[in-house]
Amino acid sequence: MKKIYFASDFHLGVPGATSSAERERQIVRWLDQIAADAEAIYIVGDLFDYWFEYRAVVPKGYLRLLGKLAELRDRGLPVTFFTGNHDMWMFSYFQEELGIPVLREPVTREYGGKRFLIGHGDGLGPGDHGYKFIKKVFAHPVCQWLFARLHPNLGIGLMRYFSGQSREVTRGDELYLGADREWLVQYCEEHLRQEEIDYFIFGHRHLPLDILLSNGTSRYLNLGDWLHYRSYAVFDGTELELKFFENPDGKAANLKEQ
């Protein structure tokens, strides 16, 4: 089979190790590189650092990336997009303009006889109750309708402010906290009691992680981010591996949880 690719947390719109514009060019080069042997591509949330989609207005910029995604879809390559906590107000634009489905909850897929659970990862697991409440408020149609009444200059400015506040809260993501404090590890362990999954693939955490779960066979991979790591995962039909694009010093934390 051809390869399945997963990446998340590009956070276009703010600088990281490089400017947002240079990071966009890196993503386009990566897409060009993988397109030859890709069976499917999953963009697993937080493609943008802030996004609100008005009925006739979307945030400006990102034309190189959007054009590349349109090109890949026109060639028949499946691309799937998940909303994250920074771009949850994505509505119909990707579907209508690019032919890319937009998913809001984790989904199960099967490739090469392996079962994958794929999602952004925000709001999963036992903790983060404040964010879970805010997510419900932001996802409510009345909240979205009211926000859409704001002029785009004000509305997008507010989104930029909220995204900056979110980054302040989540500083320290570069440290692995241990299974008892990693909510996504706990989510994976609990989910395994209900359903057999070979690979859990999430973003949101901003730390490349490859964790062997307590059953000794299932793995949780966190995709890291492109602000600093330029990390992604690839499944070749037999093995799932974290890799790093144009980043020879990149490496994942390989861990085993008991």
N, C-alpha and C positions, 0 to 999 in steps of 0.2 A: 504494500500500500504506500501511497504518498504520505507526507508528514502532516501532523496537526500542530499548529502553532498557537501559543497563548501568550498574551502580554497585557499589562495593565499599568495604571497610574503614570501616564505620560504627563499629566498636569500642564498641558499647554496653556500659556497665558501668564506664567510666572517663571522667573529664572531659577535654575538649580546649579549644577556644576557647569552648565552652559546656558546661554540665553534661550528663551522660548523658541526664537526663530531657528537657531542652530539645532535645537533638539528636534524640531519639526523636520528639518532636512535629514537628520540621523534616522528618524522613523521612516521617512520615505526611502532612504537607502536600504534600510532593513527590509521593508516590504518588497522592494525590487529584488533583493537577494533571495528571499524565501519563496517568491511567487512561482519560481520554476518547479519546485517540488512540493508545493503545499496542496493538500487536499481540502483544508479548511483553516480559517484564521478566526480566533476568538479575541476580541478586545474586551478585557474583563473589568471595565469601569474606570472612572476618572481619567478619561481621555482629555478632558478639559478641566482646568482648575476652577472655572466658574462658567455657568451656562444657564441662560433662560431663553426659552424659545417662544417668542411672540408669534402671533398668527402670521404676520408678514415680515418679521424682523428676526434675525439671528445675530449673535455676536460676530463682528467682522474678523477677518483673518483666517488663517489655517487653510488657505486655498491650495497649497501644494499637497497637503495631506488629503484633503477632501477630493481633489482631483485624482490622486493616486487610488484612493478607495473606489471612486467611481470607475476608474479604468479596470481595476481588478474585478469588480462586479460585472462590468460589461463583457469581460473575458470568461465569465461563468464561474469564477472562484467564490465559494461561499464565505461570507464574512458575517460574524455575529457580534453584536454590540450589547454589553451590559451597562446599565446606568450604575454610577457610583454615588457616594455621598456628596461629591462636588458637582456632578452633572445630572442629578436626579430629575431636573426639570427639562429633560430631553423628551420630546413628544413624537411628532410624526415626520420631522424633517429628514432624518436618515432613511426612513422607510420610503418616503415619497420621492426624494431626490436621488438617493443612492441605491435603493433596493436592499438596504441592510436592516434586518429585524432588530428591534430594541427590546431587550428583556430586562425585567426588574427584579426577578427572583432567581435563585439558583436552579439549574436544570441538570438532569442526568442524561448523559450521552454514552454510547458504546462504540469503541473503535478497537479493532484487532482483538476482540474478545475480552477487552478490559472495560470496566464501568468507571466513568468519570462523573464526579459531581462538581459543577463549575458555577462560580458566582463571584461577585465582588467581595463579599464577606462582611460588609458593614451591617451592624445590628444583629449578627449571629452570636450564639453563645450566651452564657449566663449573665454577663455584666453589661456595662455601658447603657444604663437605664435612661440617663439624661438624653443621650443621642437618640435612643429608640423613641422617646416621646417626641423629640423635635422632628424626627423623620415622619412620624404619623401626622404631625401638624403640617409640615411642608408638602406631604403627599395628598393632603385633603383638597378636593376640587375647589372649595370656597377660598382657601388660602391662595391657590394658583390663580383663580379668577381675580382676586383682589390685587395680587402682585402684577398681573397683566395690565391693570389699569394705570400703572406707573409709566411715565415716559421712559423709553429705553435708556437714555443717558443716566437717569436716576436708578432705574431697576438694575442695570448691569453694574453700575457703580456699587450698589448695595451687595450684589452677588460677589463682587471682588472683595469687599470688606468681610463678608461672612466667611469666604474661603480662607482669607488670611487668618481670621480668628480660629478656624478649625485647625490650621497648621500649628498655631501656637499651642493649642490643647494637646496635639498629638506629637509634640517634640519628644525625642527619646526613643522613637520607633527603631533606631538603629541597634537597640539592645534587645537580646532575647531574654524574656522574663521568666522562663520556666513554665512547665506544663500547668501548674496550679494557677498561673496568672495570665496565661495565653488563652483568651476566650475562644479563638478559632480551633486550637488544639482540643479544648473541651467539647466544642461543638462536634468536631469530627468523631471523637470517642463516643459521644452520646448517639450520634447518627448511625454508627456502626452497629449499635444494638437493635436498630430497626431495619437496616438495609445493608446488603453487602456492596461495598464500594472499594474499588482498587486504588483510585487516585482522587483526592480532594484537591481542587485547584482554586485558589482564591488570590485576590489582590489585597488592597486596603492597608495592609500591614507595613508596606514600604521596606520590608526586609526580606531578601532572598532566603527562603527556608526550605529544607528538604528533610522532613521528619518522618521517621518510621514509627507508626502508631503501635499501640500496645498489643494488637493481635499478631504482630510480627510480619505482616504481609502488606497491609494497606499503608499508603503514604499520603502525607499532607504537604503540598508544595505551595509556598507563597511566592508570587511572581516578582516581588521586590518593586522597583520603580525605575523610571527613566530620568528622574531628577538627578540621580547620582550613579546608579548601578548599570542602567541600560540592560536589564535582565529580562529574560523570557524563558518559556519552557517549550520543548518540542518532543512530540511522541512520534517515533518512527515505525510504529506497528509492533514493536517488541519492548523498547525501553523508553521511559520518560526521563528527561534530563533538563536541568536548568543550565542555560547558557548566557553569555554576555556579549553584546554587540559592540565592537570597536572599543572594548574595555578588557585588555589582557590581564589586568590585576583583579578582575571580578571573581568572586567565589561565593558559594552558598554555605550557609550553616547546615551541616549534616548532623542530625540529631536523632536519638532513639529515646522514645518515651516509654516508661514502664507503667 
